[in-house]
Amino acid sequence: MLKFFRTMAWLTGVALAFNTFIALPYKYGFNGEGTWYFYTWQVHGYLYMIYVVAAFLLSRQQNWALKRTVLFLLAGTIPLASFFADRRARSLVA
C-alpha cells in the first residue's frame, strides 16, 4: 500500500505543481490562449481522487489517528505538500 500511496503522491504533486507554477501564470500572467490548462486541472482532479483513496487505505492499514489521516488527505491540495507527505509516510511506515 505504501508504494501505491507514494506513486499517487508524486503524480498528484507533479500535476499540482505544474498547474500552479506553469498553467496559472501562463493563463493569467501572460494572457495565455488555449484550453490545455483546463485539461491539466482535470488530470490533477482525477489523480487527486485516486490519491485520496490511496491515503485513506494507507491510513486504515497503519491505524493512524483521524487528524493525521485528514492532513495526509489534504496534502494533495497544497502545492508541493504531497512530496512532504510521501516522505513522512515513509518514515511512519518503515
KOLMAR-778782 format. One record per atom (N, C-alpha, C): residue number from 1; atom name; y, x, z. Coordinates in steps of 0.1 Angstrom, whole numbers, padded with zeros to 4 digits. Atoms other than C-alpha are relative to their C-alpha. Layout:
N
<i = NUM at = CA y = Y x = X z = Z> .
...
//
This chain:
94
<i = 1 at = N y = -0012 x = 0008 z = 0000> .
<i = 1 at = CA y = 0000 x = 0000 z = 0000> .
<i = 1 at = C y = 0013 x = 0009 z = 0000> .
<i = 2 at = N y = -0012 x = -0009 z = 0000> .
<i = 2 at = CA y = 0024 x = 0029 z = 0007> .
<i = 2 at = C y = 0003 x = 0005 z = -0014> .
<i = 3 at = N y = -0002 x = -0005 z = 0014> .
<i = 3 at = CA y = 0020 x = 0042 z = -0029> .
<i = 3 at = C y = 0007 x = -0011 z = -0008> .
<i = 4 at = N y = -0006 x = 0011 z = 0007> .
<i = 4 at = CA y = 0029 x = 0008 z = -0043> .
<i = 4 at = C y = 0014 x = -0002 z = 0005> .
<i = 5 at = N y = -0014 x = 0001 z = -0005> .
<i = 5 at = CA y = 0059 x = 0005 z = -0020> .
<i = 5 at = C y = 0009 x = 0011 z = -0005> .
<i = 6 at = N y = -0008 x = -0012 z = 0005> .
<i = 6 at = CA y = 0071 x = 0040 z = -0029> .
<i = 6 at = C y = 0004 x = -0002 z = -0015> .
<i = 7 at = N y = -0003 x = 0002 z = 0014> .
<i = 7 at = CA y = 0068 x = 0032 z = -0066> .
<i = 7 at = C y = 0011 x = -0010 z = -0002> .
<i = 8 at = N y = -0009 x = 0011 z = 0002> .
<i = 8 at = CA y = 0087 x = 0000 z = -0063> .
<i = 8 at = C y = 0014 x = 0004 z = 0006> .
<i = 9 at = N y = -0013 x = -0005 z = -0006> .
<i = 9 at = CA y = 0114 x = 0016 z = -0040> .
<i = 9 at = C y = 0007 x = 0009 z = -0010> .
<i = 10 at = N y = -0007 x = -0008 z = 0009> .
<i = 10 at = CA y = 0121 x = 0042 z = -0066> .
<i = 10 at = C y = 0004 x = -0007 z = -0013> .
<i = 11 at = N y = -0004 x = 0007 z = 0012> .
<i = 11 at = CA y = 0121 x = 0019 z = -0096> .
<i = 11 at = C y = 0012 x = -0009 z = 0003> .
<i = 12 at = N y = -0011 x = 0009 z = -0004> .
<i = 12 at = CA y = 0144 x = -0006 z = -0078> .
<i = 12 at = C y = 0012 x = 0008 z = 0003> .
<i = 13 at = N y = -0011 x = -0008 z = -0003> .
<i = 13 at = CA y = 0166 x = 0022 z = -0066> .
<i = 13 at = C y = 0007 x = 0006 z = -0012> .
<i = 14 at = N y = -0006 x = -0006 z = 0012> .
<i = 14 at = CA y = 0170 x = 0038 z = -0100> .
<i = 14 at = C y = 0007 x = -0011 z = -0008> .
<i = 15 at = N y = -0006 x = 0011 z = 0007> .
<i = 15 at = CA y = 0177 x = 0004 z = -0116> .
<i = 15 at = C y = 0014 x = -0004 z = 0006> .
<i = 16 at = N y = -0012 x = 0004 z = -0007> .
<i = 16 at = CA y = 0203 x = -0005 z = -0090> .
<i = 16 at = C y = 0011 x = 0011 z = -0001> .
<i = 17 at = N y = -0009 x = -0011 z = 0001> .
<i = 17 at = CA y = 0219 x = 0030 z = -0091> .
<i = 17 at = C y = 0006 x = 0000 z = -0014> .
<i = 18 at = N y = -0004 x = 0000 z = 0014> .
<i = 18 at = CA y = 0221 x = 0028 z = -0129> .
<i = 18 at = C y = 0010 x = -0012 z = -0002> .
<i = 19 at = N y = -0009 x = 0012 z = 0002> .
<i = 19 at = CA y = 0237 x = -0007 z = -0128> .
<i = 19 at = C y = 0013 x = 0002 z = 0008> .
<i = 20 at = N y = -0012 x = -0002 z = -0008> .
<i = 20 at = CA y = 0262 x = 0003 z = -0100> .
<i = 20 at = C y = 0009 x = 0011 z = -0006> .
<i = 21 at = N y = -0008 x = -0012 z = 0004> .
<i = 21 at = CA y = 0273 x = 0037 z = -0114> .
<i = 21 at = C y = 0002 x = 0001 z = -0015> .
<i = 22 at = N y = -0001 x = -0001 z = 0015> .
<i = 22 at = CA y = 0269 x = 0032 z = -0152> .
<i = 22 at = C y = 0005 x = -0014 z = -0005> .
<i = 23 at = N y = -0002 x = 0013 z = 0007> .
<i = 23 at = CA y = 0268 x = -0005 z = -0162> .
<i = 23 at = C y = 0013 x = -0007 z = 0005> .
<i = 24 at = N y = -0012 x = 0006 z = -0005> .
<i = 24 at = CA y = 0296 x = -0018 z = -0139> .
<i = 24 at = C y = 0012 x = 0007 z = -0004> .
<i = 25 at = N y = -0012 x = -0007 z = 0005> .
<i = 25 at = CA y = 0321 x = 0009 z = -0147> .
<i = 25 at = C y = 0002 x = -0002 z = -0015> .
<i = 26 at = N y = -0001 x = 0002 z = 0015> .
<i = 26 at = CA y = 0313 x = 0005 z = -0184> .
<i = 26 at = C y = 0006 x = -0013 z = -0003> .
<i = 27 at = N y = -0005 x = 0013 z = 0003> .
<i = 27 at = CA y = 0319 x = -0032 z = -0183> .
<i = 27 at = C y = 0014 x = -0003 z = 0004> .
<i = 28 at = N y = -0013 x = 0004 z = -0005> .
<i = 28 at = CA y = 0349 x = -0035 z = -0161> .
<i = 28 at = C y = 0010 x = 0012 z = -0001> .
<i = 29 at = N y = -0010 x = -0011 z = 0000> .
<i = 29 at = CA y = 0365 x = 0000 z = -0162> .
<i = 29 at = C y = 0004 x = 0004 z = -0014> .
<i = 30 at = N y = -0002 x = -0004 z = 0013> .
<i = 30 at = CA y = 0362 x = 0006 z = -0199> .
<i = 30 at = C y = 0000 x = -0011 z = -0010> .
<i = 31 at = N y = 0000 x = 0013 z = 0008> .
<i = 31 at = CA y = 0362 x = -0030 z = -0212> .
<i = 31 at = C y = -0012 x = 0001 z = -0010> .
<i = 32 at = N y = 0012 x = -0002 z = 0008> .
<i = 32 at = CA y = 0326 x = -0024 z = -0225> .
<i = 32 at = C y = -0004 x = -0013 z = -0006> .
<i = 33 at = N y = 0005 x = 0012 z = 0007> .
<i = 33 at = CA y = 0313 x = -0048 z = -0250> .
<i = 33 at = C y = -0015 x = 0000 z = -0001> .
<i = 34 at = N y = 0014 x = 0001 z = 0002> .
<i = 34 at = CA y = 0278 x = -0060 z = -0255> .
<i = 34 at = C y = -0007 x = -0007 z = 0012> .
<i = 35 at = N y = 0007 x = 0007 z = -0011> .
<i = 35 at = CA y = 0252 x = -0076 z = -0233> .
<i = 35 at = C y = -0011 x = 0008 z = 0006> .
<i = 36 at = N y = 0011 x = -0008 z = -0006> .
<i = 36 at = CA y = 0229 x = -0047 z = -0224> .
<i = 36 at = C y = 0000 x = 0000 z = 0015> .
<i = 37 at = N y = -0001 x = -0001 z = -0014> .
<i = 37 at = CA y = 0242 x = -0046 z = -0189> .
<i = 37 at = C y = -0005 x = -0013 z = 0007> .
<i = 38 at = N y = 0006 x = 0013 z = -0005> .
<i = 38 at = CA y = 0232 x = -0083 z = -0184> .
<i = 38 at = C y = -0015 x = 0002 z = 0001> .
<i = 39 at = N y = 0015 x = -0002 z = 0000> .
<i = 39 at = CA y = 0196 x = -0073 z = -0192> .
<i = 39 at = C y = -0004 x = 0010 z = 0011> .
<i = 40 at = N y = 0004 x = -0010 z = -0010> .
<i = 40 at = CA y = 0197 x = -0043 z = -0169> .
<i = 40 at = C y = 0000 x = -0006 z = 0014> .
<i = 41 at = N y = 0000 x = 0007 z = -0013> .
<i = 41 at = CA y = 0207 x = -0066 z = -0140> .
<i = 41 at = C y = -0012 x = -0009 z = 0002> .
<i = 42 at = N y = 0012 x = 0008 z = 0000> .
<i = 42 at = CA y = 0178 x = -0089 z = -0149> .
<i = 42 at = C y = -0012 x = 0009 z = 0004> .
<i = 43 at = N y = 0011 x = -0009 z = -0003> .
<i = 43 at = CA y = 0154 x = -0060 z = -0148> .
<i = 43 at = C y = 0000 x = 0004 z = 0015> .
<i = 44 at = N y = -0001 x = -0004 z = -0014> .
<i = 44 at = CA y = 0167 x = -0049 z = -0114> .
<i = 44 at = C y = -0004 x = -0012 z = 0009> .
<i = 45 at = N y = 0003 x = 0012 z = -0007> .
<i = 45 at = CA y = 0163 x = -0085 z = -0102> .
<i = 45 at = C y = -0016 x = -0002 z = 0001> .
<i = 46 at = N y = 0015 x = 0002 z = 0000> .
<i = 46 at = CA y = 0126 x = -0087 z = -0112> .
<i = 46 at = C y = -0006 x = 0012 z = 0008> .
<i = 47 at = N y = 0005 x = -0011 z = -0008> .
<i = 47 at = CA y = 0120 x = -0052 z = -0098> .
<i = 47 at = C y = 0002 x = -0002 z = 0015> .
<i = 48 at = N y = -0003 x = 0003 z = -0015> .
<i = 48 at = CA y = 0136 x = -0063 z = -0065> .
<i = 48 at = C y = -0010 x = -0010 z = 0005> .
<i = 49 at = N y = 0010 x = 0010 z = -0004> .
<i = 49 at = CA y = 0113 x = -0093 z = -0063> .
<i = 49 at = C y = -0013 x = 0007 z = 0004> .
<i = 50 at = N y = 0013 x = -0007 z = -0002> .
<i = 50 at = CA y = 0083 x = -0070 z = -0066> .
<i = 50 at = C y = 0001 x = 0009 z = 0012> .
<i = 51 at = N y = -0003 x = -0009 z = -0012> .
<i = 51 at = CA y = 0099 x = -0046 z = -0041> .
<i = 51 at = C y = -0001 x = -0007 z = 0013> .
<i = 52 at = N y = 0000 x = 0009 z = -0013> .
<i = 52 at = CA y = 0103 x = -0074 z = -0015> .
<i = 52 at = C y = -0014 x = -0002 z = 0003> .
<i = 53 at = N y = 0014 x = 0002 z = -0003> .
<i = 53 at = CA y = 0066 x = -0082 z = -0018> .
<i = 53 at = C y = -0006 x = 0012 z = 0005> .
<i = 54 at = N y = 0006 x = -0012 z = -0004> .
<i = 54 at = CA y = 0056 x = -0046 z = -0015> .
<i = 54 at = C y = 0005 x = 0004 z = 0014> .
<i = 55 at = N y = -0005 x = -0004 z = -0013> .
<i = 55 at = CA y = 0079 x = -0040 z = 0015> .
<i = 55 at = C y = -0006 x = -0010 z = 0011> .
<i = 56 at = N y = 0006 x = 0010 z = -0010> .
<i = 56 at = CA y = 0066 x = -0072 z = 0032> .
<i = 56 at = C y = -0015 x = 0003 z = 0003> .
<i = 57 at = N y = 0014 x = -0003 z = -0002> .
<i = 57 at = CA y = 0030 x = -0063 z = 0026> .
<i = 57 at = C y = -0002 x = 0013 z = 0008> .
<i = 58 at = N y = 0001 x = -0012 z = -0007> .
<i = 58 at = CA y = 0035 x = -0028 z = 0039> .
<i = 58 at = C y = 0004 x = -0002 z = 0015> .
<i = 59 at = N y = -0004 x = 0002 z = -0014> .
<i = 59 at = CA y = 0053 x = -0041 z = 0070> .
<i = 59 at = C y = -0011 x = -0008 z = 0008> .
<i = 60 at = N y = 0011 x = 0007 z = -0007> .
<i = 60 at = CA y = 0024 x = -0065 z = 0078> .
<i = 60 at = C y = -0012 x = 0009 z = 0002> .
<i = 61 at = N y = 0011 x = -0009 z = -0001> .
<i = 61 at = CA y = -0001 x = -0038 z = 0072> .
<i = 61 at = C y = 0002 x = 0010 z = 0012> .
<i = 62 at = N y = -0004 x = -0009 z = -0010> .
<i = 62 at = CA y = 0018 x = -0015 z = 0096> .
<i = 62 at = C y = 0004 x = -0007 z = 0013> .
<i = 63 at = N y = -0004 x = 0008 z = -0011> .
<i = 63 at = CA y = 0027 x = -0043 z = 0121> .
<i = 63 at = C y = 0014 x = 0004 z = 0005> .
<i = 64 at = N y = -0014 x = -0004 z = -0003> .
<i = 64 at = CA y = 0064 x = -0034 z = 0120> .
<i = 64 at = C y = 0007 x = -0012 z = 0006> .
<i = 65 at = N y = -0008 x = 0010 z = -0006> .
<i = 65 at = CA y = 0089 x = -0054 z = 0140> .
<i = 65 at = C y = 0008 x = -0007 z = -0011> .
<i = 66 at = N y = -0007 x = 0008 z = 0010> .
<i = 66 at = CA y = 0109 x = -0081 z = 0123> .
<i = 66 at = C y = 0013 x = 0007 z = -0004> .
<i = 67 at = N y = -0012 x = -0007 z = 0003> .
<i = 67 at = CA y = 0141 x = -0061 z = 0125> .
<i = 67 at = C y = -0002 x = 0011 z = -0011> .
<i = 68 at = N y = 0004 x = -0011 z = 0009> .
<i = 68 at = CA y = 0125 x = -0031 z = 0107> .
<i = 68 at = C y = -0004 x = -0006 z = -0014> .
<i = 69 at = N y = 0004 x = 0007 z = 0012> .
<i = 69 at = CA y = 0110 x = -0054 z = 0081> .
<i = 69 at = C y = 0012 x = -0005 z = -0008> .
<i = 70 at = N y = -0012 x = 0005 z = 0007> .
<i = 70 at = CA y = 0143 x = -0070 z = 0073> .
<i = 70 at = C y = 0008 x = 0011 z = -0006> .
<i = 71 at = N y = -0007 x = -0012 z = 0005> .
<i = 71 at = CA y = 0160 x = -0036 z = 0070> .
<i = 71 at = C y = -0006 x = 0005 z = -0013> .
<i = 72 at = N y = 0007 x = -0005 z = 0012> .
<i = 72 at = CA y = 0134 x = -0025 z = 0045> .
<i = 72 at = C y = 0001 x = -0009 z = -0011> .
<i = 73 at = N y = -0002 x = 0010 z = 0010> .
<i = 73 at = CA y = 0137 x = -0057 z = 0026> .
<i = 73 at = C y = 0014 x = 0001 z = -0006> .
<i = 74 at = N y = -0014 x = -0001 z = 0005> .
<i = 74 at = CA y = 0175 x = -0053 z = 0023> .
<i = 74 at = C y = 0003 x = 0013 z = -0007> .
<i = 75 at = N y = -0003 x = -0013 z = 0006> .
<i = 75 at = CA y = 0173 x = -0017 z = 0012> .
<i = 75 at = C y = 0000 x = 0000 z = -0015> .
<i = 76 at = N y = 0000 x = 0001 z = 0015> .
<i = 76 at = CA y = 0167 x = -0028 z = -0024> .
<i = 76 at = C y = 0013 x = -0006 z = -0005> .
<i = 77 at = N y = -0013 x = 0006 z = 0005> .
<i = 77 at = CA y = 0202 x = -0044 z = -0025> .
<i = 77 at = C y = 0012 x = 0009 z = 0002> .
<i = 78 at = N y = -0010 x = -0010 z = -0002> .
<i = 78 at = CA y = 0222 x = -0014 z = -0014> .
<i = 78 at = C y = -0002 x = 0012 z = -0008> .
<i = 79 at = N y = 0002 x = -0012 z = 0009> .
<i = 79 at = CA y = 0227 x = 0014 z = -0039> .
<i = 79 at = C y = -0004 x = 0012 z = 0008> .
<i = 80 at = N y = 0006 x = -0012 z = -0006> .
<i = 80 at = CA y = 0206 x = 0044 z = -0030> .
<i = 80 at = C y = -0008 x = -0002 z = 0013> .
<i = 81 at = N y = 0007 x = 0002 z = -0013> .
<i = 81 at = CA y = 0192 x = 0028 z = 0002> .
<i = 81 at = C y = -0015 x = 0000 z = -0002> .
<i = 82 at = N y = 0015 x = 0001 z = 0001> .
<i = 82 at = CA y = 0157 x = 0023 z = -0012> .
<i = 82 at = C y = -0006 x = 0014 z = 0000> .
<i = 83 at = N y = 0005 x = -0014 z = -0001> .
<i = 83 at = CA y = 0154 x = 0061 z = -0015> .
<i = 83 at = C y = -0002 x = 0004 z = 0014> .
<i = 84 at = N y = 0002 x = -0003 z = -0014> .
<i = 84 at = CA y = 0160 x = 0064 z = 0022> .
<i = 84 at = C y = -0011 x = -0008 z = 0006> .
<i = 85 at = N y = 0011 x = 0009 z = -0005> .
<i = 85 at = CA y = 0137 x = 0035 z = 0029> .
<i = 85 at = C y = -0014 x = 0006 z = -0004> .
<i = 86 at = N y = 0012 x = -0006 z = 0004> .
<i = 86 at = CA y = 0110 x = 0053 z = 0009> .
<i = 86 at = C y = -0003 x = 0012 z = 0009> .
<i = 87 at = N y = 0002 x = -0012 z = -0009> .
<i = 87 at = CA y = 0115 x = 0085 z = 0030> .
<i = 87 at = C y = -0004 x = -0005 z = 0014> .
<i = 88 at = N y = 0003 x = 0005 z = -0013> .
<i = 88 at = CA y = 0115 x = 0065 z = 0062> .
<i = 88 at = C y = -0014 x = -0006 z = 0001> .
<i = 89 at = N y = 0014 x = 0006 z = 0000> .
<i = 89 at = CA y = 0083 x = 0046 z = 0053> .
<i = 89 at = C y = -0010 x = 0011 z = 0000> .
<i = 90 at = N y = 0010 x = -0011 z = 0000> .
<i = 90 at = CA y = 0065 x = 0078 z = 0045> .
<i = 90 at = C y = -0001 x = 0006 z = 0014> .
<i = 91 at = N y = 0001 x = -0006 z = -0014> .
<i = 91 at = CA y = 0074 x = 0092 z = 0080> .
<i = 91 at = C y = -0006 x = -0010 z = 0010> .
<i = 92 at = N y = 0006 x = 0009 z = -0009> .
<i = 92 at = CA y = 0064 x = 0060 z = 0097> .
<i = 92 at = C y = -0015 x = -0002 z = -0002> .
<i = 93 at = N y = 0014 x = 0003 z = 0003> .
<i = 93 at = CA y = 0030 x = 0055 z = 0079> .
<i = 93 at = C y = -0008 x = 0013 z = 0002> .
<i = 94 at = N y = 0008 x = -0013 z = -0001> .
<i = 94 at = CA y = 0019 x = 0092 z = 0078> .
<i = 94 at = C y = -0001 x = 0005 z = 0014> .
//
